[in-house]
Amino acid sequence: MTTTNLPPADASAAPAAPAPVAIPAYPLLSRLYRLQYEPVQVAWVLLYPEGMVKLNDSAAEILRRCNGKFSPGGIVVELEALYNTKGIAPQVQAMLEEGVRRGWIV
């Protein structure tokens, strides 16, 4: 059996977990973005002046409810009822945080 002496792993090279951000009480899509269904893409997209982001179905359903009428908890309740499931709050929270980080949600 042979062994090699590898240098210790550089902890700073590991990607850091994103810092939590404050989610608004009633998330609202920023006026800089427009959410729409694109038949050519067969997907919901988020349009902005420099381009677009193609969304997966889950992200689109969450962002469609970022209209200032739903609280984060209300979004969870709505989606759990729509999909007849439970326990999606952590995923919704993560998507809302990412939306705030990217400036999609205000």
C-alpha positions as CSV (number, residue, x, y, z in Angstrom):
1,M,0.0,0.0,0.0
2,T,1.4,3.4,-0.9
3,T,0.5,6.7,0.6
4,T,1.0,10.2,-0.7
5,N,1.5,13.3,1.3
6,L,-1.1,15.7,0.2
7,P,-1.2,19.3,1.4
8,P,-4.0,20.0,3.8
9,A,-7.3,21.1,2.2
10,D,-7.7,24.9,2.0
11,A,-10.8,25.7,4.0
12,S,-11.1,29.0,2.2
13,A,-11.5,27.3,-1.1
14,A,-14.7,25.6,0.0
15,P,-17.8,27.6,-1.1
16,A,-19.4,29.4,1.8
17,A,-23.1,29.0,2.5
18,P,-24.9,32.2,1.5
19,A,-25.8,34.4,4.4
20,P,-29.4,34.6,5.4
21,V,-31.2,37.7,4.2
22,A,-34.4,39.4,5.4
23,I,-37.4,38.4,3.4
24,P,-40.1,41.1,3.2
25,A,-43.3,40.5,5.1
26,Y,-45.1,40.5,1.7
27,P,-42.7,39.7,-1.0
28,L,-43.1,41.6,-4.3
29,L,-41.4,41.1,-7.6
30,S,-39.1,44.1,-8.4
31,R,-40.4,46.5,-11.0
32,L,-37.1,45.8,-12.9
33,Y,-38.3,42.3,-13.7
34,R,-41.2,40.8,-15.5
35,L,-42.4,37.3,-15.0
36,Q,-44.0,35.7,-18.0
37,Y,-44.6,32.3,-19.7
38,E,-42.6,31.8,-22.8
39,P,-44.1,29.2,-25.1
40,V,-40.8,28.9,-27.1
41,Q,-38.9,28.1,-23.9
42,V,-41.8,26.0,-22.6
43,A,-41.2,27.6,-19.3
44,W,-41.7,30.7,-17.1
45,V,-39.0,33.3,-17.5
46,L,-37.9,36.3,-15.6
47,L,-37.2,39.1,-18.0
48,Y,-35.0,42.1,-17.2
49,P,-33.2,44.7,-19.4
50,E,-30.0,42.7,-19.9
51,G,-31.6,39.3,-20.6
52,M,-33.7,36.6,-19.0
53,V,-33.6,33.8,-16.5
54,K,-35.4,30.6,-17.3
55,L,-37.1,29.3,-14.2
56,N,-37.9,25.8,-13.1
57,D,-41.5,25.1,-12.2
58,S,-41.0,25.4,-8.5
59,A,-39.3,28.8,-8.7
60,A,-41.9,30.1,-11.1
61,E,-44.8,29.0,-8.8
62,I,-43.1,30.8,-5.9
63,L,-42.3,34.0,-7.8
64,R,-45.8,34.1,-9.3
65,R,-47.0,34.6,-5.7
66,C,-44.6,37.4,-5.0
67,N,-47.3,40.0,-5.7
68,G,-47.4,41.8,-2.4
69,K,-50.5,39.9,-1.3
70,F,-48.9,36.7,0.2
71,S,-46.7,36.5,3.2
72,P,-43.9,33.8,3.0
73,G,-46.1,31.6,5.1
74,G,-49.1,32.3,2.8
75,I,-47.0,31.2,-0.2
76,V,-46.2,27.9,1.6
77,V,-49.8,27.3,2.5
78,E,-50.9,28.1,-1.1
79,L,-48.4,25.8,-2.7
80,E,-48.9,22.9,-0.2
81,A,-52.6,23.0,-1.0
82,L,-52.0,23.3,-4.8
83,Y,-49.6,20.3,-4.8
84,N,-51.2,18.3,-1.9
85,T,-47.9,18.2,0.0
86,K,-46.4,19.3,3.3
87,G,-43.0,20.4,4.5
88,I,-41.9,22.7,1.6
89,A,-41.3,25.7,3.8
90,P,-37.5,25.4,3.8
91,Q,-37.4,25.3,0.0
92,V,-39.7,28.3,-0.3
93,Q,-37.6,30.1,2.2
94,A,-34.4,29.4,0.3
95,M,-36.0,30.5,-3.0
96,L,-37.3,33.7,-1.4
97,E,-33.8,34.4,0.1
98,E,-32.2,33.8,-3.3
99,G,-34.7,36.1,-4.9
100,V,-33.9,38.9,-2.5
101,R,-30.1,38.4,-2.9
102,R,-30.5,38.7,-6.7
103,G,-32.8,41.7,-6.5
104,W,-35.8,39.9,-7.9
105,I,-37.8,40.4,-4.8
106,V,-38.3,43.6,-2.8
